[in-house]
Amino acid sequence: MHVLTIFREGAAPTRAELPDGVHVVGSGERCRVRLPAPGVSERHALLMLSGDKASVEDMGSDAGTLVNAVPVAKRTPVTASTPITVGPYTLTLAFVPASAGEPPADGRTVERSNGQTVEPSGPCDRATERPCDPPPAAAPSPADERRRSVKRQIHQELVSRLDIKRLSAARVRPEELRRRAVEQVEAILAEIRDRLPGDMDPAALGREILDEALGLGPLEELLADDSVSEIMVNGPDRIFVERRGKLELTGRTFMDEAAVMAAIERIVSPLGRRVDESQPYVDARLADGSRVNCVIHPLSLVGPCITIRKFARRQLFDRDLIGFGTLTQPMADFLRVCVLLRKNIVVSGGTGSGKTTLLNVLSNYLPHDERILTIEDAAELRLAQPHLVRLEARPPNIEGRGAVTIRDLVRNALRMRPDRIIVGECRGGEALDMLQAMNTGHDGSLTTVHANSPRDVISRLETMVLMSGLELPSRAIREQIASAVDLIVHESRLSDGSRKVTCISEVMGMEGQQITLQDLFVFRQTGLDAKGRVLGRFEATGAIPSFYGELASRGLSLDIAVFSPPPAP
């Protein structure tokens, strides 16, 4: 443990204990040692503490950092009582063994005087039952902090030379705006090339600055990486991705919270949506259809958060899912026949199980001579049929008016002469309107529902119908469901991150007060291999769908052998 003493002319010195680690000194709100005064840069210097050793490094500050009155340009060791000058402040460090002294009564070391703040991490304040602070992000290395500081200074210079907001408001074409920005960044880098640290590649630095100034910053490369299926930003310092169903922490960071907010603004503004303290969360989409959710302060305690659910750059087909091991060829053949037979299909599964991807694949089977309407919260579905109408819900405006819900769109769709209605997801009262549409001549409709099993789909639909505000008896609701839904296709994300269609069930009708289901295909897990991958096999249960006899009359064919169960071992 080190004791930091802060001196300033005309003020009493302040002291605080600092644990081992890397601590940022500066005038910024996120600095561990905050010294708000003229001459102190937002991120001025780094204090690196380890055991009884300490060192300091300047972060490219305007006024510089002095050790023993000598400016330092690289990591410099300091000993006890060595004066460190940061603007009008003088700092000294002294090592104190852990057994020496007693910690403050509240378990934290926080001293404030004349504006400066020192807030090292510490245990929670149990006496007042204050909630624990979230665990701090891993301390960035000095090289990362130095790179971030250089990027911030170049970015500030770019903003001063090129008024990007004014040019955007003047509706300058994106190509022209980027051309001007590239010219200015290249000019700035040429001016400071000789002063850049040797480990910094000017070309890579320029790309990163342009991405943050005009695009989504460090997310740009992740969006271009086809192996990444999901991106999660937890504040400016932590960016996670999902690859092959597993989460990974990337080494990428934003410059600060303002850079994250700028990225959020670039996502939501083109869609006419907003995010601020009065509306601190928003659902949106990128130009390629990727789904985006953003949450900011005061709801998020770790800084602005962005979650991006990416979709494949190219349209996926059943052969792709077969290659991924999501389902088998006989199962795909059966689902194709069900779509052509105009069976109403509900795709179910948990969050991230691949419901929307599977819905996209099923939509490939739709005939090209039918009028198709898609209804979504954020337009994600990609259909190639020529007679397609895409409808998207709208959130309320700043006055809380003008909202258009999924239910409103489902009702309106019935007046648009659709052959097929596809609802991206049923999650509320629109379930009743969807069931009524399925029961009144709009056969062949498709939708998705969050559920844990085919049986759970029935209870979920029943609950959502009750959310419509109509007090219908349970039997009447179940009769509507049994009459409307023909097939439930359930998909799951397994422990190894793989997605599989674990069950295809037919809705058989009512028996007494209950809806009966008949499983046609299932996935049986048998174990895990040495690498933790799920082992198992897809099987037909031996049950034959009740509508199999309709195939011949519709000019379709499907080998009845696909429903044969595997031979007993």
C-alpha positions in Angstrom: 0.0 0.0 0.0 1.2 3.5 -0.8 0.3 6.8 0.8 -0.2 9.6 -1.7 0.2 13.1 -0.5 -1.1 16.0 -2.6 0.3 19.5 -2.1 -0.9 22.8 -3.6 0.2 26.3 -2.7 -2.2 28.0 -0.3 -4.0 24.7 0.6 -3.6 22.1 3.3 -2.1 18.8 2.0 -4.3 15.8 1.5 -3.4 12.2 1.9 -4.9 8.9 0.7 -3.9 5.3 0.4 -3.5 3.7 -3.0 -3.4 0.0 -3.7 -1.1 -1.7 -6.1 -2.1 -1.2 -9.8 -2.1 1.5 -12.5 -3.8 4.8 -11.5 -4.6 7.6 -13.9 -3.9 11.1 -12.7 -5.7 14.0 -14.5 -8.7 16.4 -14.5 -11.1 13.9 -16.1 -14.1 12.5 -14.2 -12.9 8.9 -14.7 -9.4 9.5 -13.3 -8.5 7.6 -10.1 -6.6 10.7 -8.9 -8.6 13.7 -10.1 -6.9 17.1 -10.0 -9.2 19.7 -11.6 -7.1 22.7 -12.3 -5.7 24.7 -15.2 -2.5 23.0 -16.5 -3.8 19.5 -15.7 -4.8 17.5 -18.8 -7.9 15.2 -18.8 -5.5 12.2 -18.6 -2.2 13.6 -17.5 0.0 10.9 -16.1 0.1 7.3 -14.8 1.1 6.1 -11.4 2.3 2.5 -11.4 2.5 0.9 -8.0 3.7 -2.6 -7.2 4.8 -3.7 -3.8 7.4 -1.1 -2.5 8.1 0.1 -6.0 6.5 3.0 -7.8 7.0 4.7 -11.2 5.4 7.5 -13.2 4.8 8.1 -16.9 3.5 11.1 -18.7 0.5 10.5 -21.1 1.3 13.1 -23.6 -0.1 16.0 -21.4 0.0 19.6 -22.6 2.1 20.9 -19.7 4.1 17.7 -19.1 5.0 15.8 -15.9 8.0 16.5 -13.9 10.0 14.3 -11.5 12.5 16.2 -9.4 11.8 19.2 -11.6 12.9 17.3 -14.7 10.3 16.5 -17.4 9.8 12.8 -18.0 9.0 11.3 -21.4 8.9 7.6 -20.4 8.3 5.4 -17.4 10.4 6.8 -14.6 10.9 5.2 -11.1 10.2 7.3 -8.1 11.3 6.7 -4.5 9.8 7.9 -1.2 9.3 11.7 -1.1 10.3 12.2 -4.7 8.4 15.3 -5.9 6.1 14.7 -8.9 4.8 17.9 -10.4 1.4 17.8 -12.2 0.3 21.3 -13.1 0.0 23.3 -9.9 0.1 20.2 -7.8 3.1 18.4 -6.2 2.6 14.7 -5.4 4.7 12.4 -3.2 4.4 8.7 -2.6 5.5 6.7 0.4 5.2 2.9 0.8 3.4 1.7 3.9 3.4 -2.1 4.9 -0.1 -3.6 5.1 0.2 -4.1 8.8 1.0 -0.4 9.5 -1.8 1.9 10.4 -5.5 1.1 10.5 -7.9 1.5 7.6 -10.6 4.2 7.7 -13.8 3.1 9.5 -15.9 3.1 6.4 -13.5 0.7 4.6 -12.7 3.3 1.8 -10.0 5.9 1.4 -11.6 9.0 0.0 -10.2 12.5 0.7 -11.3 15.7 -1.0 -9.7 19.1 -0.6 -9.8 22.1 -2.9 -11.4 20.1 -5.7 -9.0 17.1 -5.9 -10.4 13.7 -5.4 -8.6 10.4 -4.7 -10.8 7.3 -4.9 -8.9 4.0 -4.7 -10.9 0.9 -4.8 -11.9 -0.6 -1.5 -14.5 -2.9 0.2 -18.1 -2.0 0.3 -19.5 0.2 3.1 -21.4 -2.5 5.0 -22.2 -0.2 7.9 -24.6 1.9 5.8 -25.6 -1.0 3.6 -24.5 1.0 0.5 -24.6 -1.4 -2.5 -21.2 -2.6 -3.8 -19.6 -0.7 -6.6 -19.3 -2.8 -9.8 -15.9 -4.5 -10.1 -13.5 -2.2 -11.9 -12.2 -3.1 -15.3 -8.7 -4.5 -15.5 -6.2 -1.6 -15.3 -5.0 -0.8 -18.8 -1.3 -1.1 -19.5 0.8 2.0 -19.8 1.1 1.4 -23.6 -2.7 1.2 -23.9 -3.1 4.4 -22.0 -0.4 6.1 -24.0 -2.1 5.1 -27.3 -5.5 6.2 -26.0 -4.0 9.6 -25.1 -2.4 10.1 -28.5 -5.6 9.1 -30.2 -7.6 11.6 -28.1 -5.3 14.5 -28.9 -5.3 13.7 -32.6 -9.1 13.4 -32.5 -9.4 16.8 -30.8 -7.2 18.3 -33.5 -9.3 16.7 -36.2 -12.4 18.1 -34.7 -10.9 21.6 -34.5 -9.8 21.5 -38.1 -12.9 19.7 -39.6 -16.3 20.6 -38.1 -17.8 17.2 -38.7 -21.2 18.0 -37.0 -21.6 21.1 -39.2 -20.7 19.3 -42.3 -23.1 16.5 -41.5 -25.9 19.0 -40.8 -25.1 20.6 -44.1 -25.8 17.2 -45.7 -22.3 16.8 -47.2 -22.2 13.5 -48.9 -20.6 10.8 -46.7 -18.0 10.1 -49.4 -16.9 13.8 -49.4 -17.0 14.0 -45.6 -14.7 10.9 -45.4 -12.4 12.2 -48.0 -11.9 15.5 -46.1 -11.4 13.6 -42.8 -8.8 11.3 -44.4 -6.9 14.3 -45.7 -6.8 16.0 -42.3 -5.8 12.9 -40.4 -3.0 12.3 -42.8 -1.8 15.9 -42.5 -1.9 15.7 -38.6 0.0 12.4 -38.6 2.6 13.8 -41.0 3.2 16.7 -38.6 3.7 14.5 -35.5 5.2 11.4 -37.1 8.6 12.1 -35.6 7.1 12.4 -32.1 5.0 9.2 -32.2 6.2 6.4 -29.9 8.1 3.7 -31.9 5.4 1.0 -31.2 2.6 3.0 -32.9 1.8 2.3 -36.5 0.7 5.7 -38.0 -1.5 3.9 -40.6 -3.4 1.8 -38.0 -3.7 4.8 -35.8 -5.2 6.9 -38.6 -7.8 4.1 -39.3 -8.8 3.9 -35.7 -9.3 7.7 -35.4 -11.3 7.8 -38.6 -13.5 4.9 -37.4 -14.2 6.8 -34.1 -14.8 10.2 -35.9 -17.1 8.9 -38.7 -18.1 5.3 -37.8 -18.5 3.1 -34.8 -14.9 3.2 -33.6 -13.4 -0.1 -32.5 -16.7 -1.9 -33.5 -16.0 -1.4 -37.2 -13.5 -4.2 -37.5 -15.7 -6.5 -35.3 -18.7 -5.8 -37.5 -16.6 -6.8 -40.6 -15.4 -10.0 -38.9 -17.7 -12.8 -40.1 -16.6 -15.1 -37.1 -18.2 -12.6 -34.7 -22.0 -13.2 -34.1 -22.6 -10.7 -31.3 -20.9 -7.6 -29.9 -21.3 -6.4 -26.3 -20.0 -3.0 -25.2 -19.9 -2.7 -21.4 -18.7 0.9 -21.1 -15.7 2.3 -23.0 -13.2 -0.1 -21.5 -14.8 -3.5 -22.0 -15.9 -4.9 -25.4 -16.9 -8.6 -25.6 -17.8 -10.7 -28.6 -19.4 -14.0 -29.2 -17.6 -16.4 -31.5 -18.9 -19.9 -32.1 -21.4 -19.5 -29.2 -18.7 -18.5 -26.7 -18.0 -15.1 -25.1 -14.5 -13.5 -25.5 -13.1 -10.3 -24.0 -11.4 -8.3 -26.8 -8.6 -5.9 -26.2 -10.4 -3.1 -27.9 -11.6 0.0 -26.2 -13.2 3.4 -26.9 -11.4 6.6 -26.0 -14.0 7.5 -23.4 -17.7 7.5 -22.7 -18.2 10.4 -25.1 -16.9 8.2 -27.9 -19.4 5.5 -27.0 -22.3 8.0 -26.9 -21.2 9.3 -30.4 -21.4 5.8 -31.8 -24.8 5.3 -30.3 -26.0 8.6 -31.8 -24.7 7.5 -35.3 -26.8 4.3 -34.9 -30.1 5.7 -33.8 -30.2 9.1 -35.6 -30.8 7.8 -39.1 -33.8 5.8 -37.8 -35.4 8.9 -36.2 -34.9 7.6 -32.7 -33.2 9.1 -29.7 -31.5 8.2 -26.5 -31.0 10.5 -23.6 -31.7 10.7 -19.8 -35.4 10.9 -20.4 -35.3 7.9 -22.8 -32.2 6.0 -21.6 -32.6 2.8 -23.7 -33.4 2.2 -27.3 -33.8 -0.7 -29.8 -32.5 0.0 -33.3 -30.8 -1.7 -36.3 -27.8 -1.2 -38.5 -28.0 -0.8 -42.3 -27.3 -4.5 -42.8 -30.2 -5.5 -40.5 -28.2 -6.3 -37.4 -30.2 -5.7 -34.2 -28.9 -3.1 -31.7 -29.9 -2.3 -28.1 -28.4 0.6 -26.3 -28.6 1.5 -22.6 -27.1 4.6 -21.0 -26.9 6.4 -17.6 -28.8 6.5 -15.3 -29.9 2.9 -16.1 -26.4 1.6 -16.7 -23.9 1.9 -13.9 -20.9 0.9 -16.0 -21.2 3.5 -18.7 -23.0 3.4 -22.1 -23.8 -0.2 -23.2 -24.3 -1.4 -26.7 -25.4 -4.9 -27.7 -25.3 -5.8 -31.4 -26.8 -9.1 -32.7 -25.1 -9.6 -36.1 -26.6 -11.4 -39.0 -24.7 -13.3 -41.7 -23.6 -11.1 -44.6 -25.1 -13.5 -47.1 -28.5 -15.0 -47.0 -28.6 -18.4 -45.3 -30.4 -21.5 -46.7 -31.3 -24.8 -45.3 -28.1 -26.4 -46.6 -26.1 -23.9 -44.4 -28.0 -25.0 -41.3 -27.5 -28.6 -42.2 -23.8 -27.9 -42.5 -23.8 -26.2 -39.1 -25.5 -29.3 -37.6 -28.6 -27.3 -36.7 -30.9 -29.9 -38.3 -30.9 -32.7 -40.8 -31.9 -33.0 -44.5 -35.1 -35.0 -43.7 -36.1 -32.3 -41.1 -35.5 -29.6 -43.7 -37.5 -31.5 -46.3 -40.4 -31.8 -43.9 -40.4 -28.1 -43.0 -40.3 -27.1 -46.7 -43.4 -29.3 -47.3 -45.1 -27.7 -44.3 -44.5 -24.2 -45.6 -45.8 -25.1 -49.0 -48.9 -26.7 -47.4 -49.6 -23.3 -45.8 -49.2 -24.7 -42.2 -49.0 -22.1 -39.5 -45.6 -22.4 -37.8 -44.3 -21.0 -34.6 -40.5 -21.0 -34.1 -39.7 -21.1 -30.4 -36.5 -21.0 -28.3 -34.6 -19.0 -25.8 -32.7 -15.8 -26.3 -29.9 -16.2 -28.8 -31.0 -19.7 -29.8 -31.3 -18.7 -33.5 -35.0 -18.2 -33.9 -34.8 -15.3 -36.3 -32.2 -17.1 -38.4 -34.4 -20.2 -38.7 -37.4 -18.0 -39.6 -35.3 -16.5 -42.4 -34.5 -19.9 -43.7 -38.1 -21.0 -43.6 -39.1 -17.9 -45.5 -36.9 -19.1 -48.4 -39.6 -21.8 -49.0 -42.4 -19.2 -49.6 -43.6 -19.1 -53.2 -42.6 -16.1 -55.3 -46.2 -15.5 -56.5 -47.6 -14.7 -53.1 -48.0 -11.3 -51.3 -46.0 -11.4 -48.1 -46.1 -9.0 -45.2 -43.4 -8.9 -42.5 -44.0 -7.1 -39.2 -41.1 -6.5 -36.8 -39.9 -4.2 -34.0 -36.6 -3.7 -35.8 -36.5 -4.9 -39.4 -34.2 -8.0 -39.5 -35.8 -10.5 -41.8 -34.3 -10.8 -45.3 -36.7 -12.2 -47.8 -36.0 -12.4 -51.5 -39.6 -12.7 -52.8 -40.6 -10.0 -55.2 -44.0 -9.2 -53.7 -42.9 -8.2 -50.3 -44.1 -5.5 -47.9 -42.0 -4.8 -44.8 -43.6 -3.0 -41.8 -41.7 -1.8 -38.8 -43.0 -0.6 -35.4 -42.3 2.9 -34.3 -41.6 4.0 -30.7 -43.2 7.2 -29.2 -41.7 10.6 -29.9 -40.2 12.9 -27.3 -43.7 13.9 -26.2 -44.7 10.2 -25.7 -47.0 10.2 -28.7 -47.1 8.6 -32.1 -46.1 5.1 -31.1 -47.2 2.3 -33.5 -47.0 -1.1 -32.0 -46.7 -4.6 -33.4 -50.4 -5.1 -32.6 -51.4 -2.1 -34.6 -49.4 -3.3 -37.6 -50.9 -6.8 -37.4 -54.4 -5.3 -37.4 -53.5 -3.1 -40.3 -51.9 -6.0 -42.2 -55.3 -7.7 -42.4 -56.5 -4.9 -44.6 -53.6 -5.2 -47.0 -54.6 -8.4 -48.7 -51.7 -10.5 -47.5 -51.2 -14.1 -48.6 -48.8 -14.7 -45.7 -48.1 -12.7 -42.6 -44.7 -13.1 -40.8 -44.3 -11.5 -37.4 -40.7 -11.3 -36.3 -41.7 -12.0 -32.7 -44.9 -12.2 -30.6 -44.4 -10.9 -27.2 -47.7 -9.3 -26.1 -51.3 -8.7 -27.1 -50.5 -9.0 -30.8 -50.6 -12.8 -30.2 -54.4 -12.6 -30.2 -54.6 -10.8 -33.5 -52.1 -13.2 -35.0 -54.1 -16.2 -33.9 -57.3 -14.7 -35.3 -55.5 -14.0 -38.6 -54.4 -17.6 -38.7 -57.9 -18.8 -38.1 -59.6 -16.5 -40.7 -58.0 -17.4 -44.0 -54.4 -16.3 -43.5 -52.9 -19.8 -43.4 -49.2 -20.3 -43.7 -48.3 -17.5 -41.3 -44.9 -17.6 -39.4 -43.8 -16.1 -36.1 -41.4 -16.6 -33.3 -42.0 -16.9 -29.5 -39.6 -17.0 -26.5 -40.1 -20.3 -24.8 -38.2 -23.1 -23.2 -40.0 -26.0 -24.8 -42.9 -26.7 -27.3 -45.2 -27.2 -24.3 -44.1 -23.9 -22.9 -45.1 -22.2 -26.2 -48.8 -23.0 -25.5 -48.8 -21.4 -22.0 -46.8 -18.5 -23.4 -49.3 -17.9 -26.1 -52.1 -18.1 -23.6 -50.5 -15.6 -21.4 -49.9 -13.2 -24.3 -53.5 -13.4 -25.4 -54.5 -12.3 -21.9 -52.2 -9.3 -22.2 -54.5 -8.1 -25.0 -56.9 -6.9 -22.3 -59.8 -9.1 -23.3 -61.1 -11.3 -20.5 -61.4 -14.6 -22.4 -61.9 -17.9 -20.7 -58.9 -20.2 -20.8 -60.7 -22.9 -22.8 -61.6 -20.4 -25.5 -58.0 -19.2 -25.7 -56.7 -22.8 -26.0 -59.2 -23.6 -28.7 -58.0 -20.6 -30.6 -54.4 -21.8 -30.2 -55.2 -25.4 -31.1 -57.1 -24.3 -34.2 -54.5 -21.8 -35.4 -51.1 -23.3 -34.8 -50.1 -26.4 -36.8 -46.4 -26.8 -36.0 -44.0 -25.8 -33.3 -40.3 -25.8 -34.2 -38.1 -25.5 -31.1 -34.5 -24.4 -31.3 -31.9 -24.4 -28.4 -28.5 -23.1 -27.8 -26.5 -25.9 -26.1 -23.7 -25.8 -23.6 -21.0 -25.8 -26.3 -22.6 -22.8 -28.0 -24.1 -24.8 -30.9 -27.7 -24.2 -32.0 -29.9 -27.1 -32.8 -33.5 -27.8 -33.6 -34.2 -29.9 -30.6 -37.9 -30.7 -31.3 -40.5 -30.4 -34.1 -44.0 -30.9 -32.7 -47.4 -31.0 -34.3 -50.3 -29.5 -32.5 -53.0 -32.2 -32.5 -56.0 -30.4 -31.0 -57.8 -30.4 -27.7 -58.3 -33.3 -25.3 -60.5 -32.2 -22.5 -59.0 -28.9 -21.2 -55.5 -29.5 -22.6 -53.8 -29.0 -26.0 -52.1 -32.2 -27.1 -48.7 -32.2 -28.9 -47.1 -34.9 -31.0 -43.3 -34.9 -31.4 -42.2 -35.7 -34.9 -38.4 -35.1 -34.7 -36.2 -34.7 -31.6 -32.5 -34.2 -30.8 -31.2 -36.6 -28.2 -28.0 -35.6 -26.4 -25.8 -38.5 -25.4 -22.9 -36.6 -23.7 -19.9 -34.4 -24.3 -16.5 -35.1 -26.0 -13.1 -34.3 -24.6 -13.4 -30.7 -25.8 -16.8 -30.1 -24.3 -18.7 -30.4 -27.6 -22.2 -31.8 -27.4 -22.7 -35.3 -28.7 -26.0 -36.6 -29.8 -28.2 -37.4 -32.8 -31.4 -36.3 -34.5 -34.2 -38.9 -34.6 -37.6 -39.2 -36.0 -40.0 -40.5 -33.3 -42.0 -42.7 -35.6 -45.1 -40.5 -35.4 -46.6 -39.5 -38.8 -48.2 -36.0 -39.1 -51.9 -35.9 -39.3 -51.8 -33.9 -42.6 -49.5 -36.3 -44.4 -52.5 -37.4 -46.5 -52.9 -33.9 -47.9 -49.5 -34.0 -49.8 -50.8 -35.9 -52.8 -53.8 -33.6 -53.3 -51.5 -30.5 -53.2 -49.0 -32.0 -55.8 -46.3 -32.5 -53.1 -44.4 -35.6 -52.1 -42.3 -36.6 -49.1 -41.0 -40.1 -48.5 -42.8 -41.5 -45.4 -39.5 -43.2 -44.4 -38.3 -39.8 -43.0 -40.6 -40.4 -40.1 -39.2 -43.9 -39.3 -37.4 -44.1 -36.0 -33.8 -45.4 -35.9 -33.3 -49.1 -35.3 -33.0 -50.1 -31.7 -29.3 -50.5 -30.6 
